[in-house]
Amino acid sequence: MAFDKNLDKCLFSEVIEFETTRITVGVFQYNEGEKKLQLSRENRTQDNEWTFAKLGRMFKDEAESVLPLMQKALKVM
């Protein structure tokens, strides 16, 4: 079965922005299935555009900022 964007529901999404990066915390549900937490990172290019990047490791300030959003997201799950 191929992925169908129309079946993917975003139940929660909040973004925390830093100087050159932003992290999105979201809860998604595909085709009425189990709700899942998603973390994603975007980096700002020199042209001031946002581009997707692997989340990978986080600095302490990023983790401290993301944790409260994760707690909010868990309430939706």
C-alpha positions in Angstrom: 0.0 0.0 0.0 1.4 3.4 -1.1 1.4 6.3 1.3 -1.6 8.5 0.8 -1.2 12.1 2.3 -5.0 12.4 2.5 -5.1 9.7 5.1 -2.4 11.3 7.3 -4.0 13.5 10.0 -2.1 16.0 12.0 -3.6 16.1 15.5 -1.1 18.4 17.1 1.8 20.5 15.9 3.9 23.2 17.5 7.2 24.7 16.4 10.1 26.0 18.5 12.4 28.3 16.6 16.1 29.0 17.4 18.6 31.2 15.6 19.4 28.9 12.6 17.1 25.9 13.2 13.6 25.1 14.2 12.1 21.9 15.6 8.6 20.7 15.1 6.8 18.4 17.5 3.7 16.7 16.1 1.2 14.0 16.6 0.0 12.2 13.5 -2.5 9.5 12.8 -2.4 7.5 9.5 -5.7 5.9 8.3 -7.3 6.0 11.7 -4.4 3.9 13.1 -2.3 4.4 16.2 -1.3 8.0 17.0 2.5 8.7 16.7 4.8 11.4 17.9 7.0 13.0 15.3 10.0 15.3 15.8 11.5 17.1 12.8 14.2 19.7 12.3 14.6 22.4 9.6 17.7 24.5 9.1 17.7 28.0 7.7 19.8 28.4 4.6 21.9 31.5 3.6 18.9 32.6 1.5 16.7 32.6 4.6 14.8 29.5 3.4 13.9 26.5 5.6 15.2 23.1 4.5 14.5 19.7 6.1 17.4 18.0 8.1 17.7 14.9 10.2 16.9 15.8 13.8 19.9 13.9 15.1 21.4 15.2 18.3 20.1 18.2 20.2 21.8 20.9 22.2 20.7 21.2 25.9 18.7 24.4 25.2 16.9 22.7 22.3 16.0 19.6 24.4 14.8 21.8 27.3 12.6 23.8 24.9 11.2 20.6 23.2 10.4 18.7 26.3 7.3 20.8 27.3 6.0 20.5 23.7 6.4 16.8 23.9 4.4 16.7 27.2 1.6 18.7 25.4 1.7 16.3 22.5 1.5 13.2 24.8 -1.8 14.6 26.1 -3.2 14.4 22.6 -2.1 10.8 22.3 
